[in-house]
Amino acid sequence: MKLMMFLGNDLIEAVPVEAERLRIPGYLGSFKRTLKQKYKDMIQQYGMPAEFLVVNPEPPKVPEKKN
């Protein structure tokens, strides 16, 4: 899975995250804080808050059909 940071319609960075740890409080927050700090100047220039999205970029696994 990946945590993606957007400014407007622009993808700024995508970082890998562990799906099993998503339920742990603060797990995603630590990544978000790091990304916000890393791109602090860019966020200030843009004038809008960063948006975050968690996605699984892998195609879904389709079970094989048995005849």
C-alpha atoms as one frame of an Amber mdcrd trajectory, in Angstrom:
protein
   0.000   0.000   0.000   1.072   3.589  -0.486   0.356   6.870   1.252   0.107
   9.562  -1.419   0.436  13.298  -0.759  -1.274  15.739  -3.110  -1.238  19.507
  -3.454  -4.264  20.334  -5.541  -4.229  17.856  -8.426  -0.464  17.315  -8.238
   0.979  14.153  -6.725   3.950  15.273  -4.635   5.188  11.978  -3.191   4.025
   8.429  -2.503   5.571   6.402   0.312   5.085   2.691   1.016   3.152   1.735
   4.145   2.435  -1.645   5.726  -1.227  -2.620   5.437  -1.090  -4.591   8.687
  -0.032  -1.503  10.648  -2.720   0.885   9.343  -4.909   0.265  12.404  -2.149
   1.276  14.823  -2.884   4.782  16.171  -0.360   7.312  14.907   1.153   5.069
  12.213  -0.077   7.130   9.256   0.238  10.355  11.241   3.988   9.917  11.536
   4.324   9.648   7.749   2.033  12.629   7.209   4.002  14.795   9.654   7.270
  13.851   7.947   5.910  14.675   4.480   4.397  17.969   5.649   7.728  18.983
   7.179   9.679  17.911   4.088   7.436  19.974   1.770   6.677  22.806   4.221
   7.814  25.569   1.851   5.893  24.115  -1.089   2.701  23.849   0.986   3.049
  27.472   2.148   3.575  28.682  -1.430   0.568  26.729  -2.672  -1.675  28.234
   0.001  -3.828  25.127   0.472  -3.397  22.188   2.843  -1.910  18.949   1.588
  -4.289  16.053   1.022  -3.442  12.414   1.667  -4.778   9.204   0.190  -3.944
   5.576   0.987  -4.148   3.245  -2.016  -3.169  -0.258  -2.980  -1.493   0.120
  -6.408  -1.400  -3.632  -7.042  -4.114  -5.099  -9.273  -6.710  -7.151  -7.404
  -6.063 -10.878  -7.277  -8.688 -12.797  -9.226  -9.223 -16.399  -8.178  -8.714
 -18.954 -10.928 -11.832 -20.649 -12.271 -12.022 -24.390 -11.746 -13.758 -26.436
 -14.430
